[in-house]
Amino acid sequence: MLEIEETDDKSFIYCATCSNVISKATERIEVNGSHAHHFTNPHGIRFHVGCFANALGCDISGAAEAADTWFMGYFWRLASCSECHTHLGWYFANTDDFFYGLIIDRIQEEP
């Protein structure tokens, strides 16, 4: 398990299910002009997603997929909590860049 040193609870992002540290608040980024996005997958399920430069508390799984990507030019893989394995979002990558799209209601700013 990856250890992320905690110094100030307000500066971290936690899994809403188990309170595992997922990322730092300073890892929030804008992609396509915004940090937060609303998307609907091909099954009609809506997601409110926030973009993060890194999420070291996530495990990445599955093959890289280009189909149905929400960010043009990026492949996606699943991102889950490394502690409880709750699906937290997606890891988006291309040959030059990567970021995480985390489901807002599955993360929290307090443990």
Order of alpha helices (4+ residues) and beta strands (2+ residues): beta-beta-beta-beta-beta-beta-beta-beta-beta
